[in-house]
Amino acid sequence: MIFKFYLHINYQQFLDYYQGHANKVEVVEQGGKTLLIHARHFRPFLTSAGLSGQFQLTLDTSGQFQSLVRLA
């Protein structure tokens, strides 16, 4: 299963996730489904400006995480 979504979280907002105060990032994918994605998967994409761009989440057939990539 593949889900695409846009995300913009500034650095200060992401600190709650990074520091472990919150562990899931809620996003709405392009088809309208709400997804909860563990924040650790976003850490490679975090910059001093925060997180921004279009992302693609891939899950296996049982719904388990496979990959998260930034598309733009």
Secondary structure by P-SEA (a helix, b strand, c coil): ccccbbbbbccccccccccccccbbbbbcccbbbbbcccccccccccccccccbbbbbbccccccccccccc
